[in-house]
Amino acid sequence: MATITNFLLSKPPSSPSLPKQPTPLFFRPTTNPSLLTKPSLRLAARPDRPGRLTLRATAATQKSSPAASDERVQRVHSVEEFDDALRAARNRLVVVEYAASRSASSSTMYPFMVELSRQCSDVVFLLVMGDESEATRALCRREKVEKAPHFTFYKSMERIHDEEGIGPDQLVGDVLYYGDSHSAVEQLHSREDVEKLIEGHKVDHKLIVLDVGLKHCGPCVKVYPTVIKLSRQMSDSVVFARMNGDQNESCMRFLTDMDVVEVPTFLFIRDGEIRGRYVGSGKGELIGEILRYQGVRVTY
């Protein structure tokens, strides 16, 4: 869990370290600037871990140019191309991977980003080879990216999140959390949105599960795939919604009025009244609490 005060008064948390040291971007380029060895992939859901994805990869021969299946990942070669891509994306989520030709971790992560690009058609994926040329080095310096692989997330030209040294599961979670716009989870942006949602479900008496978090909150990102999955499975009887408290002043005032001091906090609302809350990111505990407020007897 994370306290709201700490997140709002400090800069976004620094990225965790890789088990293997990330590769510095500013070294002399190799004689062969070709991108990465691309493995063949099979994507499978882990039934024992809701919302997590498992990738099984086998080595493939290296190709001199991106395969046709990679075409949704746009290569960026300069500051000008980068800025043009952000402008063209408008309000869609943009995920940028900064990679290096001599980075084994970049080679591992790139295929996962390709797979995500196929599944997330409303997200823009960009690739910057930091050691490709002086132009890409200049871009990395401007964006203050020093090691690869490094991922940055943008919306409406605003840099909203950074990750360094992450694995595939974390990348999937980040894309779902920052790019979700088509799931059954209602996206709320003000107190008025909350009041409208509550009023709209007084007639059908559905339970509302309101996920309250912050933009730069690791536990919030971690549990969100479970929230998406539950919103699909329980759509007949439960309404799921989400609000980021640090999105604007209206959201922050709502969190203050609701006495939310740690995130993620899940508020359980029915017939216009808050019936209870759960604070934490435990998937099993969250499911248990939802069932309890649905009238199912749960023992821990």
C-alpha positions as CSV (number, residue, x, y, z in Angstrom):
1,M,0.0,0.0,0.0
2,A,1.1,3.6,-0.4
3,T,0.1,6.7,1.5
4,I,-1.4,9.5,-0.5
5,T,0.7,12.1,1.1
6,N,4.0,10.5,0.2
7,F,3.0,10.1,-3.5
8,L,1.7,13.7,-3.8
9,L,4.6,15.5,-2.1
10,S,7.4,13.6,-3.9
11,K,8.4,12.9,-7.4
12,P,7.3,9.6,-9.1
13,P,9.3,6.8,-7.5
14,S,12.5,5.8,-9.2
15,S,12.5,2.6,-11.2
16,P,13.6,-0.6,-9.7
17,S,16.9,-2.2,-10.6
18,L,17.2,-5.1,-13.0
19,P,18.7,-8.3,-11.6
20,K,21.1,-7.9,-14.5
21,Q,22.6,-4.4,-14.8
22,P,20.8,-2.3,-17.4
23,T,22.9,-1.4,-20.4
24,P,24.2,2.2,-20.6
25,L,23.0,3.8,-23.9
26,F,26.0,6.1,-24.5
27,F,28.7,3.7,-25.8
28,R,30.3,3.4,-29.1
29,P,27.8,1.8,-31.6
30,T,28.5,-1.7,-32.7
31,T,29.3,-2.4,-36.4
32,N,26.0,-4.3,-36.7
33,P,23.1,-2.0,-35.6
34,S,20.4,-4.5,-36.4
35,L,17.7,-4.5,-33.7
36,L,17.1,-7.7,-31.9
37,T,16.7,-11.5,-32.2
38,K,13.0,-12.0,-32.4
39,P,11.7,-15.2,-30.8
40,S,8.5,-16.9,-31.8
41,L,5.8,-16.5,-29.2
42,R,2.9,-18.2,-27.5
43,L,0.8,-16.1,-25.1
44,A,-1.1,-17.9,-22.5
45,A,-3.1,-16.9,-19.4
46,R,-2.0,-18.4,-16.1
47,P,-5.2,-19.8,-14.5
48,D,-3.6,-19.7,-11.1
49,R,-2.7,-16.1,-11.3
50,P,-5.6,-13.9,-12.6
51,G,-4.7,-11.2,-15.0
52,R,-1.1,-12.4,-15.5
53,L,0.3,-13.4,-18.9
54,T,2.9,-16.0,-19.5
55,L,5.1,-16.0,-22.6
56,R,6.9,-19.0,-23.9
57,A,9.6,-18.2,-26.4
58,T,11.9,-20.2,-28.6
59,A,14.9,-18.7,-30.4
60,A,14.5,-17.7,-34.0
61,T,17.1,-16.6,-36.5
62,Q,18.0,-12.9,-36.5
63,K,16.5,-10.8,-39.2
64,S,18.0,-7.7,-40.7
65,S,14.8,-5.7,-40.7
66,P,11.6,-5.8,-38.5
67,A,9.2,-8.5,-39.5
68,A,5.7,-7.7,-40.8
69,S,4.2,-8.7,-37.5
70,D,6.2,-5.9,-35.8
71,E,4.7,-3.2,-38.0
72,R,2.6,-1.7,-35.1
73,V,5.8,-0.9,-33.2
74,Q,7.0,2.4,-34.8
75,R,10.8,2.9,-35.0
76,V,11.8,6.5,-34.1
77,H,15.2,7.9,-35.2
78,S,15.2,11.5,-34.1
79,V,13.8,14.1,-31.7
80,E,11.6,15.4,-34.5
81,E,10.1,12.0,-35.3
82,F,9.5,11.4,-31.6
83,D,7.6,14.7,-31.1
84,D,5.6,14.1,-34.3
85,A,4.5,10.6,-33.0
86,L,3.4,12.0,-29.6
87,R,1.4,14.7,-31.4
88,A,-0.2,12.2,-33.7
89,A,-1.3,10.0,-30.8
90,R,-3.3,12.8,-29.3
91,N,-5.0,11.4,-26.1
92,R,-4.1,7.8,-26.7
93,L,-1.5,6.1,-24.5
94,V,2.0,6.1,-25.9
95,V,4.5,3.4,-24.7
96,V,8.1,4.1,-25.6
97,E,10.8,1.4,-25.2
98,Y,14.4,2.7,-25.2
99,A,16.6,-0.2,-26.2
100,A,20.2,-0.9,-27.1
101,S,21.7,-3.3,-29.6
102,R,24.0,-4.9,-27.1
103,S,21.4,-5.2,-24.3
104,A,20.3,-8.8,-23.6
105,S,17.4,-7.4,-21.5
106,S,16.2,-5.3,-24.5
107,S,16.3,-8.4,-26.7
108,T,14.1,-10.1,-24.1
109,M,11.6,-7.4,-23.6
110,Y,11.0,-6.3,-27.2
111,P,9.0,-9.4,-28.3
112,F,6.6,-8.8,-25.4
113,M,6.1,-5.2,-26.5
114,V,5.4,-6.5,-30.1
115,E,2.8,-9.0,-28.7
116,L,1.2,-6.2,-26.7
117,S,1.0,-4.0,-29.8
118,R,-1.0,-6.7,-31.6
119,Q,-3.5,-6.9,-28.7
120,C,-3.8,-3.2,-27.7
121,S,-4.9,-1.5,-30.9
122,D,-5.7,1.8,-29.2
123,V,-2.2,2.1,-27.7
124,V,0.8,3.6,-29.7
125,F,4.1,1.7,-29.3
126,L,7.4,3.4,-30.1
127,L,10.9,2.0,-30.2
128,V,14.1,4.1,-29.8
129,M,17.4,2.4,-30.3
130,G,19.5,4.6,-28.1
131,D,22.8,3.6,-29.6
132,E,21.7,3.7,-33.2
133,S,23.0,7.2,-34.0
134,E,23.9,10.6,-32.6
135,A,20.3,11.7,-33.3
136,T,18.8,8.9,-31.0
137,R,21.5,9.7,-28.4
138,A,20.4,13.3,-28.4
139,L,16.8,12.1,-27.9
140,C,17.8,10.0,-24.9
141,R,19.7,12.9,-23.4
142,R,16.7,15.2,-23.8
143,E,14.4,12.6,-22.2
144,K,17.0,11.8,-19.5
145,V,17.2,8.1,-20.3
146,E,20.6,6.6,-19.6
147,K,20.1,2.9,-19.5
148,A,18.2,0.3,-21.5
149,P,15.6,-1.1,-21.5
150,H,13.7,1.9,-20.3
151,F,10.0,2.4,-20.8
152,T,8.2,5.8,-20.7
153,F,4.4,6.3,-20.9
154,Y,2.8,9.4,-22.4
155,K,-0.8,10.8,-22.7
156,S,-1.7,14.0,-24.5
157,M,2.0,14.8,-24.8
158,E,2.5,14.5,-21.0
159,R,5.0,12.1,-19.6
160,I,3.0,10.2,-16.9
161,H,5.1,7.2,-15.9
162,D,8.6,5.6,-16.2
163,E,9.9,2.1,-15.7
164,E,13.4,0.6,-15.8
165,G,14.4,-2.9,-15.2
166,I,10.9,-4.4,-15.4
167,G,9.7,-7.8,-16.6
168,P,6.9,-8.7,-19.0
169,D,4.2,-9.0,-16.3
170,Q,4.9,-5.5,-15.1
171,L,4.8,-4.1,-18.7
172,V,1.4,-5.7,-19.2
173,G,0.1,-4.3,-16.0
174,D,1.4,-0.8,-16.8
175,V,-0.3,-0.8,-20.2
176,L,-3.6,-2.0,-18.7
177,Y,-3.4,0.5,-15.9
178,Y,-2.5,3.6,-17.9
179,G,-4.2,2.7,-21.2
180,D,-7.5,1.1,-20.2
181,S,-10.4,2.7,-22.0
182,H,-12.5,-0.1,-23.4
183,S,-12.9,-2.5,-20.4
184,A,-16.0,-2.8,-18.3
185,V,-14.4,-0.6,-15.6
186,E,-16.0,2.9,-15.5
187,Q,-13.3,5.6,-15.6
188,L,-14.2,8.5,-13.2
189,H,-12.6,11.9,-13.4
190,S,-14.5,14.0,-10.9
191,R,-16.8,13.9,-7.8
192,E,-19.7,14.6,-10.2
193,D,-18.8,11.4,-12.1
194,V,-19.0,9.4,-8.9
195,E,-22.4,10.9,-7.9
196,K,-23.8,10.3,-11.4
197,L,-22.7,6.6,-11.2
198,I,-24.2,6.1,-7.8
199,E,-27.5,7.7,-8.7
200,G,-27.7,5.6,-11.9
201,H,-27.5,2.3,-9.9
202,K,-30.0,3.1,-7.1
203,V,-32.7,1.5,-9.2
204,D,-31.0,-1.8,-10.1
205,H,-29.4,-2.1,-6.6
206,K,-26.1,-3.3,-8.1
207,L,-23.0,-3.2,-5.9
208,I,-20.5,-0.6,-7.0
209,V,-16.8,-1.3,-6.4
210,L,-14.8,1.9,-6.7
211,D,-11.0,1.4,-7.1
212,V,-9.3,4.5,-5.7
213,G,-5.6,4.9,-6.6
214,L,-2.8,7.2,-7.8
215,K,-1.0,7.5,-11.1
216,H,2.4,6.5,-9.7
217,C,1.3,3.6,-7.4
218,G,2.9,0.2,-7.8
219,P,0.3,-1.7,-5.8
220,C,-2.5,0.0,-7.8
221,V,-0.9,-1.1,-11.0
222,K,-0.4,-4.6,-9.7
223,V,-4.0,-5.3,-8.7
224,Y,-5.7,-3.6,-11.8
225,P,-5.6,-6.6,-14.1
226,T,-7.6,-8.5,-11.5
227,V,-10.1,-5.6,-11.4
228,I,-10.5,-5.8,-15.2
229,K,-11.0,-9.5,-15.1
230,L,-13.6,-9.3,-12.3
231,S,-15.5,-6.5,-14.1
232,R,-16.0,-8.9,-17.0
233,Q,-16.9,-11.9,-14.9
234,M,-19.3,-10.1,-12.5
235,S,-20.9,-7.6,-15.0
236,D,-24.4,-8.9,-14.2
237,S,-24.3,-8.0,-10.5
238,V,-21.4,-5.7,-9.9
239,V,-20.3,-2.3,-11.3
240,F,-16.5,-1.6,-11.2
241,A,-15.2,1.9,-11.4
242,R,-11.8,3.6,-11.0
243,M,-10.6,7.0,-9.9
244,N,-7.0,8.4,-9.6
245,G,-6.9,10.8,-6.8
246,D,-4.0,12.9,-8.2
247,Q,-5.8,13.4,-11.5
248,N,-7.3,16.8,-10.5
249,E,-8.5,18.8,-7.5
250,S,-12.0,17.4,-7.7
251,C,-10.7,13.8,-7.3
252,M,-8.4,14.8,-4.5
253,R,-11.3,16.5,-2.6
254,F,-13.4,13.4,-3.0
255,L,-10.6,11.2,-1.5
256,T,-10.3,13.6,1.4
257,D,-14.0,13.6,2.0
258,M,-14.0,9.8,1.9
259,D,-11.1,9.6,4.4
260,V,-8.9,7.7,1.9
261,V,-5.3,7.8,3.2
262,E,-3.8,4.7,1.6
263,V,-4.1,3.4,-1.9
264,P,-5.4,1.3,-3.4
265,T,-8.6,1.6,-1.5
266,F,-11.8,-0.1,-2.7
267,L,-15.1,1.5,-1.7
268,F,-18.2,-0.8,-1.7
269,I,-21.3,1.2,-2.5
270,R,-24.9,0.1,-2.8
271,D,-28.2,2.1,-2.9
272,G,-26.3,5.3,-2.6
273,E,-24.5,4.3,0.6
274,I,-20.9,3.3,1.3
275,R,-21.2,-0.1,2.9
276,G,-17.5,-0.8,3.5
277,R,-14.0,-0.6,2.2
278,Y,-10.9,-2.7,1.5
279,V,-7.4,-1.3,1.6
280,G,-4.7,-3.3,-0.1
281,S,-3.7,-5.0,-3.3
282,G,-4.3,-8.7,-2.4
283,K,-6.2,-10.4,-5.1
284,G,-7.8,-13.1,-3.0
285,E,-8.7,-10.6,-0.2
286,L,-10.4,-8.3,-2.8
287,I,-12.4,-11.1,-4.3
288,G,-13.4,-12.2,-0.8
289,E,-14.6,-8.7,0.2
290,I,-16.7,-8.4,-3.0
291,L,-18.3,-11.7,-2.4
292,R,-19.0,-10.7,1.2
293,Y,-20.8,-7.5,0.2
294,Q,-22.7,-9.7,-2.4
295,G,-24.1,-11.7,0.5
296,V,-21.8,-14.7,0.1
297,R,-20.5,-16.0,3.4
298,V,-16.7,-15.9,3.3
299,T,-14.3,-17.4,5.9
300,Y,-10.6,-16.4,6.0
